[in-house]
Amino acid sequence: MLQSDLVVRQPIIDKTDAKTKELELTIERMEKENREFRDLILEMLPTIKDQVEQSELTKTDVKKIYGTKTAQEIDDLSHE
């Protein structure tokens, strides 16, 4: 291998290493955010469960009110 080959290849390796490091940092950040989100959901779960249990509407009531409407149709109705 010639010395000139090393000079040409080095910037490519540096760019690859930098991109790899950037991706590793992105993955670490996403994993941290995922853990935080999971912890938040676990923290909120008892409250959500209580709210659902205390809700006056059952699935049958919801079906009677909305029939077989799609989620979008229900969402549209809630904004009227």
mmCIF file of the N, C-alpha and C atoms, coordinates in Angstrom:
data_MODEL
# 
_entry.id   MODEL 
# 
loop_
_atom_site.group_PDB 
_atom_site.id 
_atom_site.type_symbol 
_atom_site.label_atom_id 
_atom_site.label_alt_id 
_atom_site.label_comp_id 
_atom_site.label_asym_id 
_atom_site.label_entity_id 
_atom_site.label_seq_id 
_atom_site.pdbx_PDB_ins_code 
_atom_site.Cartn_x 
_atom_site.Cartn_y 
_atom_site.Cartn_z 
_atom_site.occupancy 
_atom_site.B_iso_or_equiv 
_atom_site.pdbx_formal_charge 
_atom_site.auth_seq_id 
_atom_site.auth_comp_id 
_atom_site.auth_asym_id 
_atom_site.auth_atom_id 
_atom_site.pdbx_PDB_model_num 
ATOM 1   N N  . MET A 1 1  ? 0.858   -1.171 0.000  1.00 0.00 ? 1  MET A N  1 
ATOM 2   C CA . MET A 1 1  ? 0.000   0.000  0.000  1.00 0.00 ? 1  MET A CA 1 
ATOM 3   C C  . MET A 1 1  ? 0.901   1.230  0.000  1.00 0.00 ? 1  MET A C  1 
ATOM 4   N N  . LEU A 1 2  ? 0.535   2.172  -0.787 1.00 0.00 ? 2  LEU A N  1 
ATOM 5   C CA . LEU A 1 2  ? 1.313   3.396  -0.886 1.00 0.00 ? 2  LEU A CA 1 
ATOM 6   C C  . LEU A 1 2  ? 0.925   4.379  0.206  1.00 0.00 ? 2  LEU A C  1 
ATOM 7   N N  . GLN A 1 3  ? 1.812   5.255  0.520  1.00 0.00 ? 3  GLN A N  1 
ATOM 8   C CA . GLN A 1 3  ? 1.549   6.297  1.516  1.00 0.00 ? 3  GLN A CA 1 
ATOM 9   C C  . GLN A 1 3  ? 0.346   7.145  1.092  1.00 0.00 ? 3  GLN A C  1 
ATOM 10  N N  . SER A 1 4  ? 0.199   7.408  -0.205 1.00 0.00 ? 4  SER A N  1 
ATOM 11  C CA . SER A 1 4  ? -0.921  8.230  -0.681 1.00 0.00 ? 4  SER A CA 1 
ATOM 12  C C  . SER A 1 4  ? -2.262  7.542  -0.432 1.00 0.00 ? 4  SER A C  1 
ATOM 13  N N  . ASP A 1 5  ? -2.293  6.215  -0.441 1.00 0.00 ? 5  ASP A N  1 
ATOM 14  C CA . ASP A 1 5  ? -3.525  5.489  -0.140 1.00 0.00 ? 5  ASP A CA 1 
ATOM 15  C C  . ASP A 1 5  ? -3.977  5.751  1.302  1.00 0.00 ? 5  ASP A C  1 
ATOM 16  N N  . LEU A 1 6  ? -3.029  5.801  2.217  1.00 0.00 ? 6  LEU A N  1 
ATOM 17  C CA . LEU A 1 6  ? -3.357  6.074  3.616  1.00 0.00 ? 6  LEU A CA 1 
ATOM 18  C C  . LEU A 1 6  ? -3.939  7.468  3.794  1.00 0.00 ? 6  LEU A C  1 
ATOM 19  N N  . VAL A 1 7  ? -3.388  8.430  3.078  1.00 0.00 ? 7  VAL A N  1 
ATOM 20  C CA . VAL A 1 7  ? -3.861  9.809  3.178  1.00 0.00 ? 7  VAL A CA 1 
ATOM 21  C C  . VAL A 1 7  ? -5.296  9.918  2.684  1.00 0.00 ? 7  VAL A C  1 
ATOM 22  N N  . VAL A 1 8  ? -5.622  9.218  1.609  1.00 0.00 ? 8  VAL A N  1 
ATOM 23  C CA . VAL A 1 8  ? -6.965  9.264  1.038  1.00 0.00 ? 8  VAL A CA 1 
ATOM 24  C C  . VAL A 1 8  ? -7.963  8.545  1.938  1.00 0.00 ? 8  VAL A C  1 
ATOM 25  N N  . ARG A 1 9  ? -7.577  7.427  2.517  1.00 0.00 ? 9  ARG A N  1 
ATOM 26  C CA . ARG A 1 9  ? -8.493  6.629  3.329  1.00 0.00 ? 9  ARG A CA 1 
ATOM 27  C C  . ARG A 1 9  ? -8.735  7.206  4.723  1.00 0.00 ? 9  ARG A C  1 
ATOM 28  N N  . GLN A 1 10 ? -7.798  7.896  5.287  1.00 0.00 ? 10 GLN A N  1 
ATOM 29  C CA . GLN A 1 10 ? -7.926  8.389  6.659  1.00 0.00 ? 10 GLN A CA 1 
ATOM 30  C C  . GLN A 1 10 ? -9.156  9.288  6.852  1.00 0.00 ? 10 GLN A C  1 
ATOM 31  N N  . PRO A 1 11 ? -9.429  10.266 5.985  1.00 0.00 ? 11 PRO A N  1 
ATOM 32  C CA . PRO A 1 11 ? -10.625 11.088 6.203  1.00 0.00 ? 11 PRO A CA 1 
ATOM 33  C C  . PRO A 1 11 ? -11.921 10.280 6.173  1.00 0.00 ? 11 PRO A C  1 
ATOM 34  N N  . ILE A 1 12 ? -11.972 9.255  5.346  1.00 0.00 ? 12 ILE A N  1 
ATOM 35  C CA . ILE A 1 12 ? -13.163 8.406  5.289  1.00 0.00 ? 12 ILE A CA 1 
ATOM 36  C C  . ILE A 1 12 ? -13.346 7.675  6.610  1.00 0.00 ? 12 ILE A C  1 
ATOM 37  N N  . ILE A 1 13 ? -12.268 7.153  7.155  1.00 0.00 ? 13 ILE A N  1 
ATOM 38  C CA . ILE A 1 13 ? -12.333 6.453  8.438  1.00 0.00 ? 13 ILE A CA 1 
ATOM 39  C C  . ILE A 1 13 ? -12.747 7.428  9.541  1.00 0.00 ? 13 ILE A C  1 
ATOM 40  N N  . ASP A 1 14 ? -12.179 8.621  9.538  1.00 0.00 ? 14 ASP A N  1 
ATOM 41  C CA . ASP A 1 14 ? -12.534 9.621  10.544 1.00 0.00 ? 14 ASP A CA 1 
ATOM 42  C C  . ASP A 1 14 ? -14.021 9.966  10.467 1.00 0.00 ? 14 ASP A C  1 
ATOM 43  N N  . LYS A 1 15 ? -14.547 10.142 9.260  1.00 0.00 ? 15 LYS A N  1 
ATOM 44  C CA . LYS A 1 15 ? -15.959 10.455 9.091  1.00 0.00 ? 15 LYS A CA 1 
ATOM 45  C C  . LYS A 1 15 ? -16.831 9.299  9.568  1.00 0.00 ? 15 LYS A C  1 
ATOM 46  N N  . THR A 1 16 ? -16.410 8.083  9.273  1.00 0.00 ? 16 THR A N  1 
ATOM 47  C CA . THR A 1 16 ? -17.159 6.907  9.702  1.00 0.00 ? 16 THR A CA 1 
ATOM 48  C C  . THR A 1 16 ? -17.158 6.802  11.224 1.00 0.00 ? 16 THR A C  1 
ATOM 49  N N  . ASP A 1 17 ? -15.999 7.019  11.839 1.00 0.00 ? 17 ASP A N  1 
ATOM 50  C CA . ASP A 1 17 ? -15.895 6.978  13.299 1.00 0.00 ? 17 ASP A CA 1 
ATOM 51  C C  . ASP A 1 17 ? -16.767 8.055  13.933 1.00 0.00 ? 17 ASP A C  1 
ATOM 52  N N  . ALA A 1 18 ? -16.764 9.234  13.346 1.00 0.00 ? 18 ALA A N  1 
ATOM 53  C CA . ALA A 1 18 ? -17.573 10.331 13.884 1.00 0.00 ? 18 ALA A CA 1 
ATOM 54  C C  . ALA A 1 18 ? -19.059 10.002 13.763 1.00 0.00 ? 18 ALA A C  1 
ATOM 55  N N  . LYS A 1 19 ? -19.460 9.455  12.636 1.00 0.00 ? 19 LYS A N  1 
ATOM 56  C CA . LYS A 1 19 ? -20.871 9.091  12.436 1.00 0.00 ? 19 LYS A CA 1 
ATOM 57  C C  . LYS A 1 19 ? -21.265 7.974  13.392 1.00 0.00 ? 19 LYS A C  1 
ATOM 58  N N  . THR A 1 20 ? -20.383 7.005  13.575 1.00 0.00 ? 20 THR A N  1 
ATOM 59  C CA . THR A 1 20 ? -20.650 5.924  14.515 1.00 0.00 ? 20 THR A CA 1 
ATOM 60  C C  . THR A 1 20 ? -20.829 6.472  15.928 1.00 0.00 ? 20 THR A C  1 
ATOM 61  N N  . LYS A 1 21 ? -19.960 7.380  16.334 1.00 0.00 ? 21 LYS A N  1 
ATOM 62  C CA . LYS A 1 21 ? -20.062 7.980  17.674 1.00 0.00 ? 21 LYS A CA 1 
ATOM 63  C C  . LYS A 1 21 ? -21.363 8.766  17.806 1.00 0.00 ? 21 LYS A C  1 
ATOM 64  N N  . GLU A 1 22 ? -21.718 9.496  16.751 1.00 0.00 ? 22 GLU A N  1 
ATOM 65  C CA . GLU A 1 22 ? -22.965 10.265 16.766 1.00 0.00 ? 22 GLU A CA 1 
ATOM 66  C C  . GLU A 1 22 ? -24.169 9.328  16.918 1.00 0.00 ? 22 GLU A C  1 
ATOM 67  N N  . LEU A 1 23 ? -24.163 8.222  16.203 1.00 0.00 ? 23 LEU A N  1 
ATOM 68  C CA . LEU A 1 23 ? -25.254 7.252  16.308 1.00 0.00 ? 23 LEU A CA 1 
ATOM 69  C C  . LEU A 1 23 ? -25.299 6.606  17.694 1.00 0.00 ? 23 LEU A C  1 
ATOM 70  N N  . GLU A 1 24 ? -24.138 6.311  18.256 1.00 0.00 ? 24 GLU A N  1 
ATOM 71  C CA . GLU A 1 24 ? -24.091 5.738  19.604 1.00 0.00 ? 24 GLU A CA 1 
ATOM 72  C C  . GLU A 1 24 ? -24.683 6.701  20.624 1.00 0.00 ? 24 GLU A C  1 
ATOM 73  N N  . LEU A 1 25 ? -24.348 7.994  20.492 1.00 0.00 ? 25 LEU A N  1 
ATOM 74  C CA . LEU A 1 25 ? -24.893 8.991  21.408 1.00 0.00 ? 25 LEU A CA 1 
ATOM 75  C C  . LEU A 1 25 ? -26.403 9.134  21.226 1.00 0.00 ? 25 LEU A C  1 
ATOM 76  N N  . THR A 1 26 ? -26.861 9.065  19.987 1.00 0.00 ? 26 THR A N  1 
ATOM 77  C CA . THR A 1 26 ? -28.295 9.138  19.717 1.00 0.00 ? 26 THR A CA 1 
ATOM 78  C C  . THR A 1 26 ? -29.015 7.953  20.337 1.00 0.00 ? 26 THR A C  1 
ATOM 79  N N  . ILE A 1 27 ? -28.454 6.774  20.193 1.00 0.00 ? 27 ILE A N  1 
ATOM 80  C CA . ILE A 1 27 ? -29.048 5.574  20.781 1.00 0.00 ? 27 ILE A CA 1 
ATOM 81  C C  . ILE A 1 27 ? -29.096 5.688  22.300 1.00 0.00 ? 27 ILE A C  1 
ATOM 82  N N  . GLU A 1 28 ? -28.007 6.155  22.908 1.00 0.00 ? 28 GLU A N  1 
ATOM 83  C CA . GLU A 1 28 ? -27.980 6.326  24.368 1.00 0.00 ? 28 GLU A CA 1 
ATOM 84  C C  . GLU A 1 28 ? -29.063 7.307  24.814 1.00 0.00 ? 28 GLU A C  1 
ATOM 85  N N  . ARG A 1 29 ? -29.200 8.432  24.087 1.00 0.00 ? 29 ARG A N  1 
ATOM 86  C CA . ARG A 1 29 ? -30.200 9.425  24.436 1.00 0.00 ? 29 ARG A CA 1 
ATOM 87  C C  . ARG A 1 29 ? -31.617 8.843  24.311 1.00 0.00 ? 29 ARG A C  1 
ATOM 88  N N  . MET A 1 30 ? -31.852 8.089  23.246 1.00 0.00 ? 30 MET A N  1 
ATOM 89  C CA . MET A 1 30 ? -33.168 7.495  23.035 1.00 0.00 ? 30 MET A CA 1 
ATOM 90  C C  . MET A 1 30 ? -33.475 6.452  24.106 1.00 0.00 ? 30 MET A C  1 
ATOM 91  N N  . GLU A 1 31 ? -32.477 5.665  24.488 1.00 0.00 ? 31 GLU A N  1 
ATOM 92  C CA . GLU A 1 31 ? -32.679 4.679  25.548 1.00 0.00 ? 31 GLU A CA 1 
ATOM 93  C C  . GLU A 1 31 ? -33.010 5.369  26.871 1.00 0.00 ? 31 GLU A C  1 
ATOM 94  N N  . LYS A 1 32 ? -32.330 6.475  27.155 1.00 0.00 ? 32 LYS A N  1 
ATOM 95  C CA . LYS A 1 32 ? -32.599 7.230  28.381 1.00 0.00 ? 32 LYS A CA 1 
ATOM 96  C C  . LYS A 1 32 ? -34.017 7.794  28.352 1.00 0.00 ? 32 LYS A C  1 
ATOM 97  N N  . GLU A 1 33 ? -34.415 8.380  27.218 1.00 0.00 ? 33 GLU A N  1 
ATOM 98  C CA . GLU A 1 33 ? -35.767 8.926  27.087 1.00 0.00 ? 33 GLU A CA 1 
ATOM 99  C C  . GLU A 1 33 ? -36.804 7.813  27.216 1.00 0.00 ? 33 GLU A C  1 
ATOM 100 N N  . ASN A 1 34 ? -36.509 6.644  26.659 1.00 0.00 ? 34 ASN A N  1 
ATOM 101 C CA . ASN A 1 34 ? -37.413 5.514  26.745 1.00 0.00 ? 34 ASN A CA 1 
ATOM 102 C C  . ASN A 1 34 ? -37.593 5.077  28.201 1.00 0.00 ? 34 ASN A C  1 
ATOM 103 N N  . ARG A 1 35 ? -36.494 5.006  28.937 1.00 0.00 ? 35 ARG A N  1 
ATOM 104 C CA . ARG A 1 35 ? -36.573 4.638  30.364 1.00 0.00 ? 35 ARG A CA 1 
ATOM 105 C C  . ARG A 1 35 ? -37.388 5.666  31.138 1.00 0.00 ? 35 ARG A C  1 
ATOM 106 N N  . GLU A 1 36 ? -37.149 6.952  30.865 1.00 0.00 ? 36 GLU A N  1 
ATOM 107 C CA . GLU A 1 36 ? -37.889 8.008  31.554 1.00 0.00 ? 36 GLU A CA 1 
ATOM 108 C C  . GLU A 1 36 ? -39.374 7.926  31.232 1.00 0.00 ? 36 GLU A C  1 
ATOM 109 N N  . PHE A 1 37 ? -39.702 7.681  29.963 1.00 0.00 ? 37 PHE A N  1 
ATOM 110 C CA . PHE A 1 37 ? -41.099 7.572  29.555 1.00 0.00 ? 37 PHE A CA 1 
ATOM 111 C C  . PHE A 1 37 ? -41.757 6.366  30.212 1.00 0.00 ? 37 PHE A C  1 
ATOM 112 N N  . ARG A 1 38 ? -41.049 5.236  30.234 1.00 0.00 ? 38 ARG A N  1 
ATOM 113 C CA . ARG A 1 38 ? -41.574 4.031  30.876 1.00 0.00 ? 38 ARG A CA 1 
ATOM 114 C C  . ARG A 1 38 ? -41.833 4.286  32.362 1.00 0.00 ? 38 ARG A C  1 
ATOM 115 N N  . ASP A 1 39 ? -40.881 4.941  33.025 1.00 0.00 ? 39 ASP A N  1 
ATOM 116 C CA . ASP A 1 39 ? -41.045 5.247  34.447 1.00 0.00 ? 39 ASP A CA 1 
ATOM 117 C C  . ASP A 1 39 ? -42.247 6.157  34.673 1.00 0.00 ? 39 ASP A C  1 
ATOM 118 N N  . LEU A 1 40 ? -42.429 7.126  33.786 1.00 0.00 ? 40 LEU A N  1 
ATOM 119 C CA . LEU A 1 40 ? -43.570 8.030  33.898 1.00 0.00 ? 40 LEU A CA 1 
ATOM 120 C C  . LEU A 1 40 ? -44.877 7.264  33.740 1.00 0.00 ? 40 LEU A C  1 
ATOM 121 N N  . ILE A 1 41 ? -44.939 6.361  32.768 1.00 0.00 ? 41 ILE A N  1 
ATOM 122 C CA . ILE A 1 41 ? -46.150 5.563  32.554 1.00 0.00 ? 41 ILE A CA 1 
ATOM 123 C C  . ILE A 1 41 ? -46.427 4.694  33.773 1.00 0.00 ? 41 ILE A C  1 
ATOM 124 N N  . LEU A 1 42 ? -45.388 4.057  34.289 1.00 0.00 ? 42 LEU A N  1 
ATOM 125 C CA . LEU A 1 42 ? -45.581 3.207  35.475 1.00 0.00 ? 42 LEU A CA 1 
ATOM 126 C C  . LEU A 1 42 ? -46.048 4.030  36.669 1.00 0.00 ? 42 LEU A C  1 
ATOM 127 N N  . GLU A 1 43 ? -45.560 5.250  36.769 1.00 0.00 ? 43 GLU A N  1 
ATOM 128 C CA . GLU A 1 43 ? -45.970 6.138  37.853 1.00 0.00 ? 43 GLU A CA 1 
ATOM 129 C C  . GLU A 1 43 ? -47.439 6.551  37.698 1.00 0.00 ? 43 GLU A C  1 
ATOM 130 N N  . MET A 1 44 ? -47.869 6.754  36.462 1.00 0.00 ? 44 MET A N  1 
ATOM 131 C CA . MET A 1 44 ? -49.234 7.216  36.193 1.00 0.00 ? 44 MET A CA 1 
ATOM 132 C C  . MET A 1 44 ? -50.254 6.081  36.163 1.00 0.00 ? 44 MET A C  1 
ATOM 133 N N  . LEU A 1 45 ? -49.801 4.858  35.997 1.00 0.00 ? 45 LEU A N  1 
ATOM 134 C CA . LEU A 1 45 ? -50.695 3.727  35.819 1.00 0.00 ? 45 LEU A CA 1 
ATOM 135 C C  . LEU A 1 45 ? -51.765 3.591  36.903 1.00 0.00 ? 45 LEU A C  1 
ATOM 136 N N  . PRO A 1 46 ? -51.425 3.670  38.185 1.00 0.00 ? 46 PRO A N  1 
ATOM 137 C CA . PRO A 1 46 ? -52.474 3.562  39.207 1.00 0.00 ? 46 PRO A CA 1 
ATOM 138 C C  . PRO A 1 46 ? -53.546 4.653  39.058 1.00 0.00 ? 46 PRO A C  1 
ATOM 139 N N  . THR A 1 47 ? -53.139 5.854  38.738 1.00 0.00 ? 47 THR A N  1 
ATOM 140 C CA . THR A 1 47 ? -54.089 6.959  38.564 1.00 0.00 ? 47 THR A CA 1 
ATOM 141 C C  . THR A 1 47 ? -55.002 6.686  37.381 1.00 0.00 ? 47 THR A C  1 
ATOM 142 N N  . ILE A 1 48 ? -54.413 6.234  36.280 1.00 0.00 ? 48 ILE A N  1 
ATOM 143 C CA . ILE A 1 48 ? -55.213 5.933  35.093 1.00 0.00 ? 48 ILE A CA 1 
ATOM 144 C C  . ILE A 1 48 ? -56.197 4.812  35.402 1.00 0.00 ? 48 ILE A C  1 
ATOM 145 N N  . LYS A 1 49 ? -55.726 3.793  36.094 1.00 0.00 ? 49 LYS A N  1 
ATOM 146 C CA . LYS A 1 49 ? -56.592 2.663  36.442 1.00 0.00 ? 49 LYS A CA 1 
ATOM 147 C C  . LYS A 1 49 ? -57.751 3.129  37.308 1.00 0.00 ? 49 LYS A C  1 
ATOM 148 N N  . ASP A 1 50 ? -57.470 3.983  38.291 1.00 0.00 ? 50 ASP A N  1 
ATOM 149 C CA . ASP A 1 50 ? -58.528 4.512  39.149 1.00 0.00 ? 50 ASP A CA 1 
ATOM 150 C C  . ASP A 1 50 ? -59.549 5.314  38.345 1.00 0.00 ? 50 ASP A C  1 
ATOM 151 N N  . GLN A 1 51 ? -59.054 6.129  37.423 1.00 0.00 ? 51 GLN A N  1 
ATOM 152 C CA . GLN A 1 51 ? -59.958 6.943  36.606 1.00 0.00 ? 51 GLN A CA 1 
ATOM 153 C C  . GLN A 1 51 ? -60.855 6.070  35.740 1.00 0.00 ? 51 GLN A C  1 
ATOM 154 N N  . VAL A 1 52 ? -60.284 5.016  35.184 1.00 0.00 ? 52 VAL A N  1 
ATOM 155 C CA . VAL A 1 52 ? -61.077 4.112  34.351 1.00 0.00 ? 52 VAL A CA 1 
ATOM 156 C C  . VAL A 1 52 ? -62.125 3.403  35.208 1.00 0.00 ? 52 VAL A C  1 
ATOM 157 N N  . GLU A 1 53 ? -61.727 2.952  36.371 1.00 0.00 ? 53 GLU A N  1 
ATOM 158 C CA . GLU A 1 53 ? -62.671 2.254  37.246 1.00 0.00 ? 53 GLU A CA 1 
ATOM 159 C C  . GLU A 1 53 ? -63.782 3.180  37.726 1.00 0.00 ? 53 GLU A C  1 
ATOM 160 N N  . GLN A 1 54 ? -63.487 4.463  37.909 1.00 0.00 ? 54 GLN A N  1 
ATOM 161 C CA . GLN A 1 54 ? -64.479 5.418  38.382 1.00 0.00 ? 54 GLN A CA 1 
ATOM 162 C C  . GLN A 1 54 ? -65.312 6.013  37.253 1.00 0.00 ? 54 GLN A C  1 
ATOM 163 N N  . SER A 1 55 ? -64.916 5.739  36.031 1.00 0.00 ? 55 SER A N  1 
ATOM 164 C CA . SER A 1 55 ? -65.621 6.292  34.882 1.00 0.00 ? 55 SER A CA 1 
ATOM 165 C C  . SER A 1 55 ? -67.047 5.759  34.857 1.00 0.00 ? 55 SER A C  1 
ATOM 166 N N  . GLU A 1 56 ? -67.977 6.637  34.518 1.00 0.00 ? 56 GLU A N  1 
ATOM 167 C CA . GLU A 1 56 ? -69.377 6.243  34.471 1.00 0.00 ? 56 GLU A CA 1 
ATOM 168 C C  . GLU A 1 56 ? -69.724 5.537  33.166 1.00 0.00 ? 56 GLU A C  1 
ATOM 169 N N  . LEU A 1 57 ? -68.903 5.724  32.142 1.00 0.00 ? 57 LEU A N  1 
ATOM 170 C CA . LEU A 1 57 ? -69.183 5.101  30.858 1.00 0.00 ? 57 LEU A CA 1 
ATOM 171 C C  . LEU A 1 57 ? -68.490 3.748  30.745 1.00 0.00 ? 57 LEU A C  1 
ATOM 172 N N  . THR A 1 58 ? -69.232 2.760  30.354 1.00 0.00 ? 58 THR A N  1 
ATOM 173 C CA . THR A 1 58 ? -68.658 1.446  30.090 1.00 0.00 ? 58 THR A CA 1 
ATOM 174 C C  . THR A 1 58 ? -68.446 1.319  28.586 1.00 0.00 ? 58 THR A C  1 
ATOM 175 N N  . LYS A 1 59 ? -67.817 0.258  28.160 1.00 0.00 ? 59 LYS A N  1 
ATOM 176 C CA . LYS A 1 59 ? -67.630 0.034  26.724 1.00 0.00 ? 59 LYS A CA 1 
ATOM 177 C C  . LYS A 1 59 ? -68.979 -0.044 26.022 1.00 0.00 ? 59 LYS A C  1 
ATOM 178 N N  . THR A 1 60 ? -69.949 -0.674 26.681 1.00 0.00 ? 60 THR A N  1 
ATOM 179 C CA . THR A 1 60 ? -71.279 -0.783 26.090 1.00 0.00 ? 60 THR A CA 1 
ATOM 180 C C  . THR A 1 60 ? -71.904 0.590  25.927 1.00 0.00 ? 60 THR A C  1 
ATOM 181 N N  . ASP A 1 61 ? -71.734 1.457  26.941 1.00 0.00 ? 61 ASP A N  1 
ATOM 182 C CA . ASP A 1 61 ? -72.263 2.817  26.848 1.00 0.00 ? 61 ASP A CA 1 
ATOM 183 C C  . ASP A 1 61 ? -71.632 3.573  25.692 1.00 0.00 ? 61 ASP A C  1 
ATOM 184 N N  . VAL A 1 62 ? -70.342 3.420  25.547 1.00 0.00 ? 62 VAL A N  1 
ATOM 185 C CA . VAL A 1 62 ? -69.625 4.110  24.474 1.00 0.00 ? 62 VAL A CA 1 
ATOM 186 C C  . VAL A 1 62 ? -70.138 3.634  23.121 1.00 0.00 ? 62 VAL A C  1 
ATOM 187 N N  . LYS A 1 63 ? -70.346 2.314  22.987 1.00 0.00 ? 63 LYS A N  1 
ATOM 188 C CA . LYS A 1 63 ? -70.870 1.786  21.724 1.00 0.00 ? 63 LYS A CA 1 
ATOM 189 C C  . LYS A 1 63 ? -72.272 2.315  21.453 1.00 0.00 ? 63 LYS A C  1 
ATOM 190 N N  . LYS A 1 64 ? -73.092 2.438  22.508 1.00 0.00 ? 64 LYS A N  1 
ATOM 191 C CA . LYS A 1 64 ? -74.450 2.966  22.328 1.00 0.00 ? 64 LYS A CA 1 
ATOM 192 C C  . LYS A 1 64 ? -74.396 4.419  21.867 1.00 0.00 ? 64 LYS A C  1 
ATOM 193 N N  . ILE A 1 65 ? -73.461 5.180  22.426 1.00 0.00 ? 65 ILE A N  1 
ATOM 194 C CA . ILE A 1 65 ? -73.359 6.604  22.089 1.00 0.00 ? 65 ILE A CA 1 
ATOM 195 C C  . ILE A 1 65 ? -72.778 6.792  20.694 1.00 0.00 ? 65 ILE A C  1 
ATOM 196 N N  . TYR A 1 66 ? -71.692 6.110  20.425 1.00 0.00 ? 66 TYR A N  1 
ATOM 197 C CA . TYR A 1 66 ? -70.964 6.348  19.180 1.00 0.00 ? 66 TYR A CA 1 
ATOM 198 C C  . TYR A 1 66 ? -71.211 5.302  18.101 1.00 0.00 ? 66 TYR A C  1 
ATOM 199 N N  . GLY A 1 67 ? -71.895 4.225  18.419 1.00 0.00 ? 67 GLY A N  1 
ATOM 200 C CA . GLY A 1 67 ? -72.119 3.178  17.423 1.00 0.00 ? 67 GLY A CA 1 
ATOM 201 C C  . GLY A 1 67 ? -70.805 2.568  16.992 1.00 0.00 ? 67 GLY A C  1 
ATOM 202 N N  . THR A 1 68 ? -70.651 2.395  15.707 1.00 0.00 ? 68 THR A N  1 
ATOM 203 C CA . THR A 1 68 ? -69.428 1.783  15.187 1.00 0.00 ? 68 THR A CA 1 
ATOM 204 C C  . THR A 1 68 ? -68.566 2.826  14.485 1.00 0.00 ? 68 THR A C  1 
ATOM 205 N N  . LYS A 1 69 ? -68.630 4.047  14.948 1.00 0.00 ? 69 LYS A N  1 
ATOM 206 C CA . LYS A 1 69 ? -67.861 5.131  14.334 1.00 0.00 ? 69 LYS A CA 1 
ATOM 207 C C  . LYS A 1 69 ? -66.361 4.875  14.466 1.00 0.00 ? 69 LYS A C  1 
ATOM 208 N N  . THR A 1 70 ? -65.626 5.431  13.545 1.00 0.00 ? 70 THR A N  1 
ATOM 209 C CA . THR A 1 70 ? -64.172 5.307  13.605 1.00 0.00 ? 70 THR A CA 1 
ATOM 210 C C  . THR A 1 70 ? -63.630 6.265  14.665 1.00 0.00 ? 70 THR A C  1 
ATOM 211 N N  . ALA A 1 71 ? -62.406 6.059  15.021 1.00 0.00 ? 71 ALA A N  1 
ATOM 212 C CA . ALA A 1 71 ? -61.758 6.935  16.003 1.00 0.00 ? 71 ALA A CA 1 
ATOM 213 C C  . ALA A 1 71 ? -61.756 8.375  15.500 1.00 0.00 ? 71 ALA A C  1 
ATOM 214 N N  . GLN A 1 72 ? -61.542 8.560  14.201 1.00 0.00 ? 72 GLN A N  1 
ATOM 215 C CA . GLN A 1 72 ? -61.519 9.917  13.639 1.00 0.00 ? 72 GLN A CA 1 
ATOM 216 C C  . GLN A 1 72 ? -62.895 10.568 13.763 1.00 0.00 ? 72 GLN A C  1 
ATOM 217 N N  . GLU A 1 73 ? -63.949 9.816  13.498 1.00 0.00 ? 73 GLU A N  1 
ATOM 218 C CA . GLU A 1 73 ? -65.303 10.371 13.612 1.00 0.00 ? 73 GLU A CA 1 
ATOM 219 C C  . GLU A 1 73 ? -65.607 10.760 15.061 1.00 0.00 ? 73 GLU A C  1 
ATOM 220 N N  . ILE A 1 74 ? -65.175 9.925  15.990 1.00 0.00 ? 74 ILE A N  1 
ATOM 221 C CA . ILE A 1 74 ? -65.375 10.233 17.411 1.00 0.00 ? 74 ILE A CA 1 
ATOM 222 C C  . ILE A 1 74 ? -64.597 11.487 17.779 1.00 0.00 ? 74 ILE A C  1 
ATOM 223 N N  . ASP A 1 75 ? -63.370 11.580 17.304 1.00 0.00 ? 75 ASP A N  1 
ATOM 224 C CA . ASP A 1 75 ? -62.546 12.754 17.568 1.00 0.00 ? 75 ASP A CA 1 
ATOM 225 C C  . ASP A 1 75 ? -63.198 14.002 16.987 1.00 0.00 ? 75 ASP A C  1 
ATOM 226 N N  . ASP A 1 76 ? -63.731 13.885 15.774 1.00 0.00 ? 76 ASP A N  1 
ATOM 227 C CA . ASP A 1 76 ? -64.410 15.023 15.147 1.00 0.00 ? 76 ASP A CA 1 
ATOM 228 C C  . ASP A 1 76 ? -65.614 15.460 15.979 1.00 0.00 ? 76 ASP A C  1 
ATOM 229 N N  . LEU A 1 77 ? -66.354 14.504 16.503 1.00 0.00 ? 77 LEU A N  1 
ATOM 230 C CA . LEU A 1 77 ? -67.526 14.833 17.321 1.00 0.00 ? 77 LEU A CA 1 
ATOM 231 C C  . LEU A 1 77 ? -67.126 15.553 18.604 1.00 0.00 ? 77 LEU A C  1 
ATOM 232 N N  . SER A 1 78 ? -65.992 15.168 19.152 1.00 0.00 ? 78 SER A N  1 
ATOM 233 C CA . SER A 1 78 ? -65.564 15.773 20.412 1.00 0.00 ? 78 SER A CA 1 
ATOM 234 C C  . SER A 1 78 ? -65.147 17.227 20.232 1.00 0.00 ? 78 SER A C  1 
ATOM 235 N N  . HIS A 1 79 ? -64.864 17.636 18.998 1.00 0.00 ? 79 HIS A N  1 
ATOM 236 C CA . HIS A 1 79 ? -64.455 19.014 18.746 1.00 0.00 ? 79 HIS A CA 1 
ATOM 237 C C  . HIS A 1 79 ? -65.615 19.897 18.305 1.00 0.00 ? 79 HIS A C  1 
ATOM 238 N N  . GLU A 1 80 ? -66.792 19.313 18.175 1.00 0.00 ? 80 GLU A N  1 
ATOM 239 C CA . GLU A 1 80 ? -67.946 20.119 17.737 1.00 0.00 ? 80 GLU A CA 1 
ATOM 240 C C  . GLU A 1 80 ? -68.507 20.924 18.880 1.00 0.00 ? 80 GLU A C  1 
# 
